Amino acid sequence: MPRKTTEPPRKRAKVERPAGQHTEVLPNIQDIGQVLRTQNPDILAKALPTLRSKLYPRPDEVISPQDERFQLLKSWLEESPGASDLFDAWDRTNQLSTIALLVTIMSSTLTLLSSHLPYHQYGLPIIRTLLSTRWTRQLSAYLGGSHNDLILATLKLFNAISAFGGGRERKAVFEAFPWDNKTLPKLLHMRRRSKGTDAGVSPSKPDIRTLYVLFILSFVDRDAPSSVKTAFLEQRREFFVSIFKGFNQDPYLVVQRVLQASWDGLWSDQKVKRTLKIGVFGEATLSHLVKLYDRAVPEKEGGLHVPADIVHHFLLAICCRPGQGICFKDRGWYVREAEGSVPVDEEDTTERKRGSSAKIHNKILANFLPTLKINEDPRQQELALKIFAASPELVSGYWSAAALTFEPRLSSKWIANISFTGQVISQAVPTSSFLLPGTTEYNPMPPPLSMIIANILPSVGTKAYFTKGLQTGAAGLVQHCTALTLAKCLRKLAEVICTFKRIIAALEEEEEGGQWSQRRKEVEKESRRRVPEFQVIVAFSQQHLNSPNAQNISKHTLLSEVSQRLPWLYQECLPDVVAEGRFEVGKLVLTLAEGWLMPLPEDGKNKREDQLQLFSPLQKVKQLHVLRLLNTSDQFTWSGKIASSSRTYFQVLLKTFCTTNVRALHTTLHVLLQQVLATSVLFQEDPGEVELWLASLPSGIVCRGPGTETPDGAPLTDEVDGVVTFLDECTQRCLKTPYRYMEAMADLFQSNDACSPDAVPVDAQVETVASPLLMTVLEQILAKINGRLMSPSDALSVFTFVRQLVFKLASKQEEAGYHALQVITGKLEARMASDDVFENHPSIRGAIRRELSIATACLRHLETGPRSNVRERKDADAVGVFLDRVEQVPVPENETARMTSAYELVDWVRLVDVPPAPMDISRLASVIRRFHNPTLKALLEVLSPLEGQLWESNILEVLEEAHVEVDFDWLFVHCSDMQFGDKQCRAKLFYALFSRQVTSFDVERAMRLVLHGIVNSDGRTGTTKDLLLLLSELFSGAAASLENRDVLNLKATIAVSPAFLGFCLSVDIATEVHDALQKFIQATFNPTSLDDKKVLAPIAAQWAGSVKEMLSSEQHDKLRLAKPWIRFMESSELYAVLNLIDNSQQQGSVVSGFLEELLSAVDQLQGSNDGLPVEVPVARLLDLQKQLPEPPLLEGMIARSLASQLPVAYDGILPTSLPSEGLALLRLPRHDHLTSLPPDLISQFLERETWTGSTVQIVAVLLYAQASSSPIAVHWLNSKKYQRLSIDHLSIVFAALLDCSVSDADQVTQLGNDVLFGLLEQLLSEWPGLGERRLRRLQCICYVLQQDAQRRPRLSTLLQKKVLSLPLESFAFEAMYIVRRVLAVPGCESMVASFVDRVLQWAVRHISNSGDRDDDARNALELLTNVSRSKLKLKAHLVEPLLTIIVKSHLHDLAALGLAVSLLRNTELKPVVVNRLLQNILQHENFFNFLGKDSTPSQRNGITRLLDGLFRLHPTNTCHPSHIEPLVQVYGGTMSTSDRRLLSIMRLFEAEKRTSISPFFSKWSPSPDASSTNILEVVQNFDPVKMLRTCLFFPGWRRFADDAKGVKESPNDDHMYDPLLVIALSAQMLVESPPTAALAWVKLFRTNVVSLLIRCLSSKDVNIREAASCQLSMIFDGIQKSNMQEKSQALYVLQLLKNVMNPTADNVPRRLPTYSTLILLHALRGIFYPSNFIYPRTARFLLQRPELDVTDVPMLFNMLYSNSDDWKKERGWMIRMLADGMTSTEDWRVLKRRHTWDLLASLFQSTKKDRALRAGILEVLANLTCNAQACNSLILKSSLLSWIEIQLIYGHHGETMAWLRILENIAVIADTSKLQRAMGMEWFAVICRSLSHIVQMSGDLDAGTLCQIAAVVLRLGLMEGTAKHHLEPVLRHAVAYLQTLESRTQLRAPVQPGTASFSPPELVSPPHGAQGLHITPTLTDTFGAWGAVVETLWRVSMVLDDRVPEWDTLTSRLLIWRGSAGDDGSQLGEWVRKESVRATRAYS
């Protein structure tokens, strides 16, 4: 209990002053100073309350800058700096109450001064005084006293200091506060006594606890620096944790403030270590927070202040997000693996009996969850559920830990428990945990069985409790809750099994041996053990199957639904359990009879309204469960009869199917009926036929009303009952004797086909026409009609069903099937033709005859001949009168009455003997729509196609308005020739089919109907053409709606149909029909698709044979019929047909058209990748020119054939037709056809009057192919015949001539002056836009200037004048393109200077418009950048404005920065200009953003390069302190290139001004988030992690003299500090502000700065060693004077170091081996980080030795072969240390002494699966091979190369990059002369074989890996004195690797040559050390990397002794690369192109 205070706080009573007595007031500051300086304590005691009231700021007060208190304080503090008067008064006073007033005044003063920045200067001296040792000790004493007012005042003062200036002094407050005061804990118990929770504490009146809590929170809130938070939590965590004790008693506002600070200040700050946060919010803290859930009512009016809500949201935030808060991202259902352990498979039965908390990451949550009151508080229940969702691994251990009550009983607690259990079980399956970490591949090992089962059926008496809860004696609510929970468990089991099956399929596991398959079986087995017996479920189901009592309808409905759900779930999840139980599943069909869906006969008397009232929506769900159970059960006998009834299950199902209007029930019934019927003997030949039978059934949604009669008195009953009963009887008969009906069908067809010699075999007809059930239907109809066993109404219903069935079946028939169906309808018509049928009911007989006539009309649709059974129109007036009367009938209010009234009108249409006119049908449709919309579909189905009522009426519009769907087949048979010719009618047909979701079966039926129509329309060309158009539209709709596989199956089905085959092969076809067929083929089938060609192969093959016969017999008139099929013929057939065409004489137009189509097919075949490599000879194509009057196609083929004889991209332009996937087929051409061409062939094309693009291409190709073509072309140009050509065509020819003239230099000079200058004039006129046309013209201009030296001055002058006359904006790129290519050409200097000047002017204007940055302008600027890097001198007055605009507006643009840097090199700028540019950069508004921590490295490099260039132009003028200060602020101190460049500028300042930059670093901070007041804090703010990385990866190349004249290329790492900076700052710190306090020394050591100084003693630079040793000696002396706890240990380590630092002869510090400094720095770091595992090991090692042996590897054997529990961690640490320490020859000697590599090699060989260990050893090897002596010694004495080869033979998965770089190290570092003398060429052969193994077995198909492979191969190829033939297999495998990757490389359009449009791979130069050894190069441009690899491998192929096939492969790719990159982008490719052209011309 807290100590009771002596003076309880109370309000002071006001003392009434006597009248007339003067009240002392403090009107001015002199009075305050005088009072504070007075020696009279009474006067002071009276004045201080007044001053306190005057200065006191209210908590919610907004202080204005004009507040009079500021003037008061300002005047006072200017006279008394640092409030010295107040401190003196404080020092003189002994009264505690007076001191409390003084402290309060001090806190109020600081609060006021802190509110506005200008007044901070007055408060800082006060704070420094208060934080001094004296006053801090005094304030600490006040906190430990018993005076409450003084304690309150002191805490207010500390809060004011901490909050001053936004927390700027918070770090100093933390260090100065007396945390060791033993009385501080009592402050948390000192609350203000009050009746209410919030009554006594408010922001304006905080108590002591609240002030203390706020003070503690100030070190972790949002405004506190991260370094302060880290230090506070590391050193004083217990103070923050202590505020949560008694937290549930704090006011709401305090609770809100604490939790908000915890979230915003701690959890939202990513810079604070998560381990520190979790250490605060452990189980104890959570237990305190949970107590706030008890305060669940609002504690303030308005209902906003609810502590339970705020703590609930806080806990949700930190507990329920994996990877954040205290919720770790675990492995889901997998058990946590210990380091180095192998995942244990399941069957450890003793497993986790205490829960899984011992093997999970979330131990805090695992222990926290059982403490939640999930059955009392919904908030805590929600928290638990969300924790389970985030961490599903916690479920397993929760059940036993929580000890929930599951014994079934009627209590709220049990109901809450069982409900919560169901919600936990219902959590989603954590499928993401089944993946391998960091991949999208499934883990081959499944989770443990116990973990899976715990998430499905917890092992807490599940079976017994579930069984007891479902038994009959249990209460209804208990039964319902139990059943619901069991259902959730089964649903979870189903989800798990489904997920497992998906994983098994993905992993392609076997059913028996797969681990996931085995685990699935185990889960099912264990689940069967934990669920109740199925008999319990059956009993529960039967108990609630009966009808409900009137008073318990809701209860029965709920129990009935769940009682039917459980059997279905059992069947779905555990079918074996159901199969073992005694349960007749067919009994459940009775549940379908509930309500109105399927009334039994005895229930049929009830009215529909009564049944609707009894029906519940849950009954639909219940029936759905039953149907799903039947669908999955194999014990359901669907043909059986219901007990005590004559009805069968099948009849009930059919009745329900017809009558239900619930979509889910209808769909499920459809699937069930489809399944049971398709697997029966009835539909074994065609299971898909079931769909047609079901579609023919009548719909019970629209039906007749009771008492409906025909005009002749026949009662009309519901159609569904009659049809279902009849079909059920037929089904039962057919199932008994199915083969009898098959034979009957065969006999029927046999008698029908006896007279037809071409009839299809009877067996085929029986199989394909229909099910034998159709014969049963026919037999029973005739039998019942003959026996008068069927009522007239049922007869009409059955005949209507038969009509629809026959029509549906017709849509799947071939022509023979139509005849068979006509036979059946004929038999029915013959029987109904007799008048003895229903003689008393002629209307029924007439309606039946009408139905049969409709069936016949559908089967004979579009046939020619007379129509039969067409009713004559009579008594039309009577129909009109009837309709008039119907239209006057009002709409009934009852839904049922409206439906029956509408259906009576449908019956009237069927029964009336007068066919209604189309207008009558329109009127009927309008009436029916008013009554009942669904009945419109019934009206549509009774219309006869013979009477033309559908299209001539408006019923389709009415149906569309009513949103009633129309079937395609019914709409189709109503169409006549006129409708098929109407485009709108065809559109309606298309919409009828595709307006809903269709299947391939639906589309196939529709297409068969159309094909049948085409056959029947023979002779009517218009109709045939229209049907072909409709068929084409249907195919296009199918392609858009179906999958490609289904579309292909449709094509195959239609193509093999006899109707289609006969139509396509017919030679007697009209031209109009043939044209339509050709369009159909072109629109439907793709000749480039192999699948489509395969489908049409039989037709194409027959036409190929026919074409050959026609050509051989010269019957050319039928060739037009073969044109649609030419493109689908095989290549051999095409070439054979082409050879049959006689080219000796001119042929007719038919042959010409056929030849054109044939050539087009051949051309298409040659252009496809799957075509045969057979080409039509060029000579043959030239001969065929006589046959084609229009030559474009043939000329194109000639051009492509000629071009195929040349290398790809021979003219430097990448062909647009080159497929990216065709790279693997590229080879160099053999020039077979070039030698056979006449030498003057070009003249044949030059003399043509009309030129096409192909003509131009032929001329250009011939110029490249034949050397004899150039003189002819020159002569043609001199004759000026080119004037009729367009300039674009002329530029192509001229560019080809000039390009080839490199080898024929005299050809250009033979051109006349007038011709050459005229050509130049034309080339510069009408300048084109972007693209190849402009590029050709530019090439011509550059070629002329380069080749014609004699006329070059005149040409350049002409060009210069012409360009000057063009607008400046329109010729920038062109000017720079020309400048780039003629820059080094003599005689063009004036033109180059003029062009560059104009482009500079353009650049200023263009860059000013920052929004206009198109590709052309970007390319021009890149060319300008390249030109600026040459020695061309630029004019300063043109460059200056360009630099100015870049500096002001484009510092963010990397391209603009590169241009600015290049311009600086060749421009003489004045110092004033340079200074102005520097100031513009340094004073830029975004300067600190561009160079800050959020900027990109490339942006920092660009700006620092520009700064470096400007500083070094005129150092005397640029090196000013004002220029250096901004650079210091953005300097990061790292080893990045930009930081080293900034440091170089600062050193330039020091050298130039001879002034140190150390004052700039006095307040510098390496972290932008931290601030420093002196150099000691600067050093203490270094990041320890970065500093340690600097120690381990010490840049040994770094020297003190580096970067004096600029930054050179060297390793770039922005995660390391620059050692030079650290040494300099450390020295400055030791001189200016060395640490004195123990805490300051500890902070210094924890930054690892001292460790880096020790590491510097191994540096090769003497200056670095001297500086480091000097500072270490100063540190040694400083530690001896300190009183820190670690003093002795630190001195011991430094003493060991001192003992080995023996002086050398020249008195410089000796260079220690790296291993010695590493062990010392690790030991020193461990002293100040004792939690590190290495600390006790290094300490024990050093303490056991009197001195350090620098010639030995420390701790080698103890760590490498450790037998401790952490052996794996110790071994890994040792290997990393071996890699870090191998940096020099001295280190190698240390390693060699202990044969360290032999130990590592044996360890590497014995470990195959430990990838981390292997990677570490490879890093050691990489560092070894970086040293020449070590590398040579290992190769010659340890057989390193042979060892490497052996390792690579056994595989190197994941180690490719490491092995490649190690081999490259050997190739670079090893002394080849020594190896040659010792091993001959064997060493080179071994390296090549090893490299072959790497390339051949590499599983890393990556472009970056290929770049590294190519670099290593090239380095080996360029080694002199080696046997190059060993490289041949390496090159072969590398090219194969390249070809594998080419499928991922997409060739892009040609770029503008001369621009760097691609990014070459940035590979690290050897030697390769351990750092970054395994990192694959990151490629920003895959295509650029591909080009670089091609160039590299081509160079390798050139150094081989013999020509290899890979040379051809690489040469073709190199030419493609040159065509894409341009001549500047690939100079090697340009040389290869020119040499290829030269060789081709020489060959021809």
Disulfide bonds with the S-S distance in Angstrom:
none
